[in-house]
Amino acid sequence: MTMSLVASRTLIIALALSMMPFLPVALAFAQTLSSDERILAGYTSFDTVAGLPDSLQLPESMLAIVRSLAENSRATEKETGACLAIGSGEKWISGPFITGTDSRINEVLFQRDSRQVCPRRASAMAHTHPSGAPYFSSNDLVEFLSKTATLSLTISAQNLCLHIKVRNWERKLTDHPVVVSDRYGLAQLNLVSPILKDTIAQGASMLAGVAERYAIGVFCGANDGKLTRIRPAETSPAISYLAVKAYVLMLKIARHPEWPSVSFTFTPAFEPSFVAYVSELLGSRAREPQVLSPETSPEQFMSRIELAVPVSDRSLFYGAPWAFPDIRNSSDREVLLLSCLLSNGQPGCTLFAGDNPLRADARDISRVFAAYSSDGHHKIIEYPGVKRDAYALTEQMQGVGYFYDGESLYTGQFVNGALTGTGVVARGGKHYRVLLQDNKLLKQDPM
């Protein structure tokens, strides 16, 4: 036994000595990297997102992969993804490119059976958004948090965003995936004002506010690889309260016309009548006993509704605007859209029916179902029945209000829930006086 133990120790020492010549080589590679490359390669780590630098420059080996992914995506008009790793000479390499058939390509990457897809020691994932913004969707965020990768790149035609996890990020992940998704979806409704032009920075700042909660830093920039740290933007709690109520209205209008007439108002608070309405409808279908109250946070309230309703009722597209059912997976011509606006700190939201914006034959909006304006005016219009031609107004919306479709803000007159009369449209930093009749633009003059 003594001789065996001595032999084992000798073997271990010999193996250690035999590896020593390679250690200086690895250290030399690490020492030749720039500070940004060391961060990306994982040689430099941070305890908090606040410690991350103000900017990062991606190395050429990573940019080459980015360009190839973007080119493949342009050719196929589909999302393309790949796993990335540090290869020989401290250069980034990728696994095979995966072309997605839907918007959830990240689910393919970094699975347990993905050894043939990802390089050994893969630490990063990347995918494209052919027709969208370069920052995470809610699905992307949830998928990234479920993977071991510490870096994730999203790439659009001309821009990209890098998402980087800091040390001990797993300890921050205490929320159910539905809560993570809802928290980001609620933030996205604060996305952009039509007066502002830099929509990418605006959208990424909404993501940053949620991502940093889970120890993820966000950097965005042009596809040349010079990325700037995105700081979280302020969001409106009032918009989140309105969004939860709008989701309940979406379910009633599109899927459950048998639900009783609403007994709550479209205002930014969970009044007792709203809590009672939701609790009565969903209480028996909840997976576990849940107590809803006026003090329940919008994120928790939203997730409890989603976990209680059938899976088909969770077909909600998060963006600006929200869309129900999910416009990416729906062939429906008409969908329900929720658009919100934060102007000078005051919120406003509009729930309306309109054509699926992803369809080439999309037309104008049809009718407004609910609205809350920054001056406190609010209204809910109920349409019984399922088919559009069976709709019958039980209430009429009259007077002055506002409507925002994600690009243009209309402030002016409404008649029977339709844009009718005179008003002002703000779009792309410019303002126009307009005349409309039943949602149709009759006249437009620059101001």
N, C-alpha and C positions, 0 to 999 in steps of 0.2 A: 504493500500500500504506500509505503514511504517513497519507494523508487517511482511508482506510478505518479504520485503527486509531484515529485520533482520534475519528472519528464513533462507533465502537463504544464507546469510553470515555465519550463524551458521553451516549450512550443509556443506558448502565449507571448513570451518575451521576444522570441525569434520573429513571430508574425508582426508584432508591434514595430520592431526594428526594420523589418522589410518594407513597412508602409511609410516610414518616415521620409524617404526621398520624394514621395508623392505629395506630402502635406505642404511643403513650400510652394509646389506648383499650383495647388488649389488656392493657397493664400495669395500667391502672386497674381492669379487671375482676378481674385476679388479686389486686390489693392489697385489694379489698373482700371477698375470700373469707376465711372463718375458717381457722385453722390446720388443722383437720380437712379442710375442703373442699380446701385446697391439696394435702394429701397424696393425697386421692382423685383429684384432677384431674391429679396427676403433676407439679405445680409444685415440690413438696418431695419429695425422694427420700432414701433411706437406704442406706448401704453394707452394713449387716448387719441382721438381724431384731432384734437386741438394741437397735437404735436406735429402733425403733417405739414410739409412745406406749402408755400403759397402757389408753387407751380412745379410741374414735372415735364421733362423732355423724354419722350419714348425713344429707345435706341433703334437704329436702322433695321436690325434683324427683326424686331417686333413690327415695325412699320411695313416691312415687306410682306409680312403675313396679313396685316390689316388691308393693304392694297389688293392682295390676291383675293381675300374674302369679299371685298367690295366689288371687285370685277366679276367674280362668280355670281354674286347676288344681282348685279346689273344684267347679266346674261340670262339668268333663270327667272328673274323677277320674284324670287322667293328668299326667305331668310336662309342664311348660310352660317354654320358654326363650326368651331374647332376647339380642341384643347391645346394649350401651349405649355412648354416646359423649357428649362435651361438645358442646352445641349453642350457639345464640346466647344471649348474656347469661349465659354460664357455667352454663347449666342442663343437667341430664342428660336425654337423649332416648334412645329405644329404636327398634330396627328392628321388623319384624313379629314377632308372637308365633308360636312354633313349638310345636305340640303333639306330644309324642312318643308312639310306639307301644310303646316299651320303655324300659329304664332308661339308655339311652346317648344322651340327647338332645344332650349336649355335642359329640358327634361331628359334628353338623349345623352347629354354630356355628363361625365363624372358619375355614372351609375356603377354599381358593383361589377357588372359584366361588360364594362367598356374598355377593357385592356387593349383591345384591338383598335379602339377609337382614339384613346388618349396615349401620348408618349409616357414612358416611365418617368416618375417624379413630376408629373404634370401639376402645376400650381396655378394655372390661369385658364380661363375660358373666354371665348370671344364669339360674338354672333352679330349679324347685320339686321338693320331695320330698313328694308328697301324703300318703303314709302312713308316712314315715320321719323320721329325725332330720335337723336342718338342716346338719350338717357333711358334708364330702366323703365319698363312697364311694371305694373304690380306683380304680374306673374314672374318677371325676371328677378325682382327683388326677393320674392319667396323662394324661388329656385336657388338663387345664389346663397341664401342663408341656409339651405339644406345641403349644400355641397362643401367639400373640404377645400376647394380652391380659395386662394386668398386674393386673387385679382380677377376682374371681369371687365371685358371691353364690349361696348355696344357701338356699332358703326353705321352711320347713315351715308348718304351719297357724298357729302362734303365735310362732315363733322364726326367726331367720336367722343365718347365719354369713358373714363376709366373709374372703376369702383374698387376700392382697396380696403380690406379688413385690417384692423389694428389688433394688437395682442389681446388675448382673452376675449375675443368677440363672442365666443360661445356663451359666456356668462351673461351676456346681455339678451340672449334669445330666450325669453321666458313667455312670450306671447304665442297663442295659437296662430297657425299660418293665416287663418281667415281674418284674425285681428290685424296682422301685419298688412295684409292686402287692403283691408278696409281703411286702415289708418292712412295709407298712401293714397287710396282712391279719394278719400275726403279731402286730402291736401291738394290733389290735382284740380279740384273745382276752383281753387284760388288762382289757377294757372296764369292768366294773362289779361291785361286790359287792352282794348283796341287802340289805345293811345300809345302803347309801348310797342316797339318793333323787335326787340331782341327776345323772341319767344323761346329760343333754346336755353338761354341763361335763366329766363323766368321759370321754365319747366324744370330744369335741373335743380334750381334752388328749392322748389317744392319737394323734389326727391331728397335733396340733401337734409332737409329738416327731419324727414322720417328715417333716412339711412343712418344718420349720426346717432339716432336713438339706439341703433343696433350695432354701433361701433364700425360704421363704414364711412369712409371719406369719398367724396365725388370730385373728379377733375374732368373738365371738358375743354374742347378746342377744335381747331381745324385738323384735317387728316394729315397735316405735316408733323403732328406729334407734339407740338408745344401746347401743353394743357395747363389750365388755370384752375386753382381750387375754387369750388363753388360753395358759397356760404348759404346757410339756410335762410329762407325768406319768412317773413311773418305771415301767418295765416289767420283766417277769421273763424273763431269758434262758432259764430252765428251761422256761417255757411254750412258747417258740419251738421248742425241741428236741422237746418232746412233740408239737407240732403237725405237724412234718415227718413224724414217725413215724406219726401218725394219718392223714395224707394217703396214705401208702403203704398203710396198712390199708384206707382207704376204697376205693382203687383195686382192691385184691385182693378185697374183699368184694363190691363193687358191679359191677365191670367185668371182673376177671381172676381168676375162681375157679381157673383152671388154674395160677396161680402156685404155687410150692412153699410148703409150710408155713413159717410165719415162724420165723426162727432168732434173733430179737432180743427184747429186753425193752422194755416200755413205761416207760422211765425217761428222765430229762432229760439224755441224753448220747448221742453218736453212737459207740457201742462198735464195735469192729472187725467183729463179726458183722452189725451193721446196715449198715455201709458195704459189706461184701462182698455182702450180699443185694441191695441196690439196684444196685450196680455190675454184678452178674451179669445182672440183669433188664434194665437200661436201657443198658448200655454200647454194645451194637450199634446202638441206635436213636438215640444222641446225635448231634446235628447236627455236632459237632466233638469231638475228643478232650477229655474232661474227667477230671480226677483228683479223686476224692472221698476225703476222709480224715476221721478223727475231729476234726480241727482246722478243717474247713470250716465257715463260719458258717451258721446256719440259713437266712438269706436266700439265700445262694448255693446251698446244698444244695437248697432248695425250688425255686428257679428252674431249676436244672439238671434236676431231675426233670420239671418242667412242659414244658421245651423238648424233652425226649426222648420224652415220651409223645404219643400221637395228640391232635389238637386236642379231640376229644370228651371226653378224659379231664381236660381243664382246666376242666370245668364246675363250678367251685367258687365258692360264695357266701361272701364274707368278711364277717364281722360277729361278733356275740356271741349265739348260737353260729355257727360255720362250718356250712355245709350242702353236701352233695354228693348228687345233682347240684344245680346252682344253682336254688334255689327260685323265683326270679323267672321262669325260662324253662322250668320243668319241670312236667309234668302228673302226675308220679308222686305217688301218695298217700304212700308211705313213702320217707323220705330218711335219709341218715346225718348225724348232727349231732355236732359236737365243741364241748363247752362247758368252759371253764376258769375258774379262780378264783384270785385272789391274796389270801390272807388272812394278815395279820400277816407279810407277806414270804414266806410259804410257798406254793408253787404246788400246784395240783391240776387234773386234767383228766379228762373222761369222754367216751368215744366211744360213741354209742348210736344205735339205730335208732328213728325216731319219725315221726309223721305230719308232712307238709309244713305248717309253721305258718301259711302263707298261705292254706291251704284252710279254708273255712268249717266243714267237717265234721271238722276235725282232732281226734284223740283223744289218749290218753295215749301215753307211750313204750312201746316193746315190750321190747327187750333191750339190755343193756350189752355192748359188744364189748371195750372196754379201759378201764382206769381207773388213775389214779395219784393217791394221796391225799397230803395234806401231811405225813403221818407216814412217808412213804416206801413204803407198801404199793403194789403194782402187780400188774396181771394183764392178760393178753390172752386173749380167748375167740375161737376160730376157728369159723366156720360155713361148711362146704363147700356148694357148690351155689349157684344163683342165685335161685331162687324161695323166697319166705318159707316156704311149706309144706314145702319140701324141706330146711330147715335142720336140722342135727343137732348138738347140743353135743358137742364133742370135749374140752372142759374145763368145769369148773364153778367159778363164782365164789361163794364162801361167805364169811361173816363180816361185819365192819363196814367200811363204806366211805362215800363221799360221791357225791352226784349234783347237778349244777347245770344248769338248763335256761335260764339267762339271766334268770330272775325269782325263782326260789326255790332255796334251797340245802337239800338233804336230807343229813343225817348220821345213819346208822343201819345196819340190818341188810340184807344181800343174801342171796338163795338162788337158785342157778342163774342168776346175772346179773340177777335181777329184784329190785325193791324189795319186800322181804317181811320183816315184823317191826316192831319199834318203832324210833323215831328222833325227830329234832328237825328241824323245817323253819324256816328263817329267810326272811322275805319282807316287803319294804316296811318294814324297821325293827322288825318284830315276830317273836316266836318262838312256835312251837306244838309240843306233843308229839303225835306221830301214830302211827297203827297202819295198816300197809299189808299187802295180800296180792296178790302177783303184779302189782305196780305200781298197784293200785287202793286209793284212800284209804278206809279203813273208819272211822277215828275221828280227830278233831282237837280238841285242847284248848289254849286260850291258856296261855302260861307266865307 
